[in-house]
Amino acid sequence: MHPGPWPGRPKAPRCASPTSTLIPTPAGGTHEAGLRDGIFTAIKAFIDHHALLPKGVKLTADDVFGRASFLLSARVLDPSFQGQTKERLNSRDAVQLVSRMVRDPFELWLNEHVEYGKKLAELAIKAAQARARAAQKVEKRKSSGVAVLPGKLSDCESEDIERNELFLVEGDSAGGSAKMARDKDTQAILPLRGKVQNAWEVDRERLFANAEIHDIAVALGVDAHTPDSSPDLSELRYGKVIIMSDADVDGSHIQTLLLTLFFRHFPKLIEKGHIYVAQPPLYRIDVPAQGKKRPPRRLYALDDQELGSLRDRLTHEGVKPEHIEVGRFKGLGEMNPDQLRETTMDPATRRVLPVHVRAEAFDDTLKMFTLLMGKGEASGRRAWMEEKGDSVEADV
């Protein structure tokens, strides 16, 4: 960290296992989230201790970390990455590991170099004030609109589009848990009742006759459009739209129906990187205490493969297999708010997949959606399933 201006933000987060070379992670990940949390917590504590924060100003991690330049190298046991290219670290342990290593030493440094600490604090406070002024301008511009937001939408308080997130949640039960688990400042919840309509062959003029699709469009603030059009996205109310459904076959079907809706009628949201799919865990693993230095732990596994990897790791740590308790979530509504927040909603520990369509693969994607979602494609779907059925990992 440095109090002076930076021309850019060069960053090179890396991760390594104890026996491997460093793996570059250009997309960051949980180790970067830990660094971000440690820096923010230290500066926030310094500001509170010296009573530097003006009344009415709310500090966020972006205000503190937005101008930071850093070089981060972390060694993590049994690292977990997103995707085959390993561009992003997903290991949840890395958040607390890096945060603990950074927070206390940096807070000590700030209090030993008070003048430098105050300069850093001043930069963060000015960023928070600028963000608040920008949000007020957005609020005034939007106040003239006539659209009435859906009654079941639990909206967020922030008007900062870059930070705001809309969770499209399967069912009222999961929606209730998500409302208690969310960050009210930046996270909005829109529960969906059942499965949305297959919108692949629905005319744009009739699209909003469906109540669920109508509510989604109104909540987003964007009109339906075509891939070759230039829709007005200035009224978009959320920087991220996150599809959050159960980790089962029905949940996958709901994901497919929503992705069909966005690809067919809101393609610019996908093109601009606004659509994401949450990855809730399928298993909960309760690990007993191991002496005084290791308290009981609760871990989560995305699927059977990750569950097996966690079992192997725990066995290597000396935990007896018969002492490990494994529970399977039947759905998001079965999670309590703390579990849902930690596994699926907290940006520092959740897993979400960005939805993109490669330009060179657009025509192939269009053909696949037509085959899978078109009403007149029953025979083609049957032939495709007969050919590809052995490659599907069905959860039955």
Steps between C-alpha positions, in 0.01 A plus 500: 500500500620853426331837562598647164312464169556190291494495119329162501447188705756236408421186687643152489325273747650155502435177682700186558468168676791407730652271238427694179619812324307823519182505291405845363136588573423805283133491602594519870295291738467431869861588586444844345173527694696428819752773420214739429328410829820531705588842354145631540462374858833652604431843351142501631629425852760780466232745385266403784780524758591852390136608438578607141177396330259793440142458611279332243787350296497122464832342404517193274784271394496653149564845648812368673628248245403669174836678456722226641786345307627169630701187439348200675644151532325238714572134571180308562449136593300309238406810297169507311471697177219616274508342157767305319728801445531563876456876458321543834565346843187364670645360826289647781778454756712754311272788598564471874860386448604812308275733697653395833854529363436854375258662743695518828842595355347768278292645784815509715688679220222758465511583870879523493489735198195709587558773239520249216198320649299822496592564137378153404185553707440833324520333158248235604262755653512719187421194287200422724374858475538501119307173480221643715473810278483284187228284658292809578519609136383158386213508750372835372516384140304186583242668716324634189426147371145360512576128533378342825739240639359152571356468850690177571833664414713569808708780355844613614573842648797595283461678167853408390429282198850352493456358851131407491398137449161344423450138606231313307410235756309178452190490725365697795676282759847561356400861439426542872839360600673715238333815634640429846843404362550794265693823537210747496725775371591338167300176458139480380285186502225410252334164583360314198188292537565168328662469159490800268352470155708362214543828315689369197208533258299767685447820302649810657157666499357217712803444719383706797165323519687253719507642856842360593671630184325834541630532858855413394499761223353772722746426780791520254376822339589376149270438202510181296718527190679308224873424461540752215314784675641775723286492815520773762684344793533829690202404716642159596466481878747220578854431385461126565196280447560169677285194432478306827324163490529163672793272421277235342328415170208740558745776588692437178174519305420837656850622412445390140164677475644825637806481275263442209311817595817710521663359186184543292356827630776675702819397314688825572496417872696183422726680252585770756575244774204563731364142528637243749400158632548420870649163600357394835659196664335160498666371819577625852793334682524531880851433633553446875760686703859373493654602826504854636656655193240379252137580586205330323468596135222509243598456137297493180534300178359599164460144373607138550846562356570785741357296787747222423786750487401643839479152654851422374634827639343444841633145515846636422455746789435210735121518525344154522244443222238372746517831689410705193129580464371573150160653435337563164302816436161435342479862387588861575201530733656235726802720571484742789584864411858474630572196284337657194698819549833320538459252216297684238464874563808646669730630220804393702406131530229422244542342160328660201560430133489788250288429190666585168443409136815497291451703180627216282259257670185714479349309205566163664347626826193622311459160333535318834238718670264446205552123523449483877225762547314514165147356496542333161830331586374196693644244257832683483519515881431130525776418251739733683420340837548151358842605367616705800312335784795295621701819566245648742559468874137466605408538866214248532 
